[in-house]
Structures are given as structure tokens and as C-alpha cells.
Amino acid sequence: MSPSLSALPPAVRAAASGLDRRNFLRICTLAAAAIGLPASAGRAFAEAVAAGRRPSVIWLSFQECTGCTESLLRTTHPALDELILDLISLDYHETLMAASGHLAEEARMASMEENRGKFILVTEGATPLGENGNYCRIGGRTAVDILEEAAEMAGAIIALGSCASFGGLPAAHPNPTGATGTPMVLAGKTVVTIPGCPANPYNFLGTALQYATFGTLPALDELGRPQWAYGRTIHEHCPRRAHFDAGRFAELFGDEGHRQGYCLYKLGCKGPATHANCSVQHFGEVVDAWPIGVGHPCFGCTEQALAFRVPLHATVDIQRPTPPDTYPPLHAEKGEVSPIATGVAGAVVGAVAAGAWMATRKLDEDPDRTGAPGKKAE
Ligand code: SF4
């Protein structure tokens, strides 16, 4: 860690160094499990850190609200913030470092030179390209200038949050500053995107640890998102999915269906078209600490084509429909296969089509259905 960050509050540093070996190993194993790696990967994480191979991280903040940093630091799972301070060498972060002004900029340059080709560059926030980039200047230089220089020297680049990934809120119409995401600025370079508003800290941590330990990046989808975290839709793992399958929907905020915890599709839930693991990896290790968990429709913040682009309460088309959970019993009495069971088996074989039909039927049979016409995610 740079001298500037060693000036972090003593309680934080003491806690960071106070992890005993057993607890440290346990947390590394949990981090590995969170990204779908075996327990042996957790031990590899721990051994890499013990051998002094903590990756240098340069964290650039541009057009953002610091929500992603807050999310990272507000985790309550056993000392995740402490883990981060122990596992990575956070050499530049405007919000957390004590140094400021030219001293901070000099420390950043020194660290990037020392770790050229090896450090992890993290961007938080969109980059404005309008008016020659002058909407965001740091230390007398434009954000785009700083980003391009750092990217040339970095070993890996991670765009953290929806703004850094795709432009997010600053890029919403009419986008007066010409804001855009890091991958768009660095066209041609591999940029791992960890979208989310805020991003889930485990998704960042898992990616950073994999790079630090194995020197590799996770498999990415077409938007640069790690497949282990963004490979499935919210709808596929939603705790309200049974209500969707049964045709039970909240129609208004605060109505009986909403109080009963029914599906939020008709209130504009983007879960059926949003790829993310929020429904299984809640924020801050607090049960139900995610939008649908507290009764609000998914906003689609991990999708380039949804968040800040499609109205909050507009409905979306169902992507990859899957069949409902509840079918009649499959097994006939006395070992015979009944006509019903035969029909059900057919429905299972044609599961995708059946799921699509069920969803369409349940939604269409309600004459009072409100909401804008469905929109497809990219
Ligand atoms: Fe959950 Fe939204 Fe799907 Fe309903 S529409 S089951 S609330 S993800």
C-alpha cells in the first residue's frame, strides 16, 4: 500500500491486519466460492497474498456518485473491507487516500511506473468526451487523457458499476457531457465490466482475486461481463418467481398483492431481461438487501440497453422463458402412466415453449394490465 493510504484510520488498519490465519483462509475460500471456483482456489488466493503477491490497484473516479466505493466498503460479511485492504494494494483511490493534489498524482504515477504491465486499473464512473473532455478534469488533465494513459500501462482493466461499464446515469438522454463507458473509450482493449448501480462488491473481488492469483480473467459475455456472475437472468433465480408462474402480480405499490410479496412484473420489473446475480448474492451480506428483496422492481442496472434508457415502470419481454415450478404429479398410481402424466412429460420436454405460453397467457388474460409496450433488451 502506498504511504498515502497507510494513513487510513488506525482502527481500519488494525482490523485488516488482525485477521487470524483460520479466518483469513475461510474468507478466501468464501471469495473463491462466490466466483464458482473450488476451495483449492481459496487456498491459492491466501498463499498468493502470503507470498506478497498483492496486486497494485489504481482506482480512477470520474463522473460518478461514489456508490460503488460505498458498496464495497459497507459490506458486513466478515470484514470484507478489511479483506480488500489485505488482499490488494490500493495505491490510488481519491475517496480513500489521505494525500491530495499534486502529491496524490505523483504517487499514482510512481505506482503505475513501478507496476507497469501488472497493476489492475479500476474505473468508477463515466468518462465525458464532449467539449474535448473538459467536463471532468483532475489535476489539470482531462479524465479521458488520464484513462488512456493508465490503460496503456495496466495489466488488467475493470470498469466497475453501470456508469463505468456503459455510461450509466451521466450518459442518460440528452447526455450533455458526451459521457460514455470505459470500454467505449478504450475500444480494442479488453475491459472487464462489472455493471450494477452499485456494482456487487463480490463480483469485483472475485475478478480481481482471479487475476491476482492466476494471472487470468474470467470468461466474459458480449458486454464484457464475467459469465459466472452475469450468465443468468434475475428472473431465473427470483424468490418471487413462483408468484409469476402462478399468475399472482402486484398491480400497484402498496396493494394487497404487493404486501403479499407477489411478482413485480406489472410494476415494471426488468428481471426477465436483466443478467445479474443480485438475487443470489445480496448486498452487504444482508438478507434481502437488493431491490426486489425490499419490494421494488428490478431496474435493469446491469444491462446497457435498460437502465437509464427504458422508463422505470415500463414492462419488458421475457427472455429465455422457463416452465413454471408447479406441474401436476408426474407419477401415476399403480405404476401406470396416466394420460395426464403423459401430457405433463410432453410439457417438460417442450419446457421452453410451455413456459413462454404460460407467461403470455397469464399476462394477457388480465384486461386491466397497464404499462408501456414491452421492450427487448439487446
Ligand atoms: Fe422476480 Fe421480477 Fe421475475 Fe417477478 S418479473 S419473478 S419480481 S424477476
Residues whose N, C-alpha, C, O or C-beta is under 5 A from the ligand:
A	BS01	SF4	I234 H235 C238 R240 R241 F244 C263 L264 Y265 C269 G271 P272
